[in-house]
Amino acid sequence: MTRVLYTSWISTFARKAALGLELKGLAYEAVDALERDFHDELVWLNARAEVPVLRDGDIVVVRGI
């Protein structure tokens, strides 16, 4: 199972999450979650529809308040 980072090009928080994964040397697939094709999936993972969201198998990590 691959890691998926739901991100957006305008989100500084998502960029920080990507940098953290890259610094740790962890492979991941970046998905622009604000595109229409991925919006329903983003809402299913995070009801607030905010990025970043990291999904690693059954584990889902969302940005806290």
PyMOL commands that set and color helices and strands:
alter all, ss='L'
color gray80, all
select helices_A, chain A and resi 12-24+36-45
alter helices_A, ss='H'
color red, helices_A
select strands_A, chain A and resi 3-7+29-32+53-56+59-62
alter strands_A, ss='S'
color yellow, strands_A
deselect
rebuild
show_as cartoon
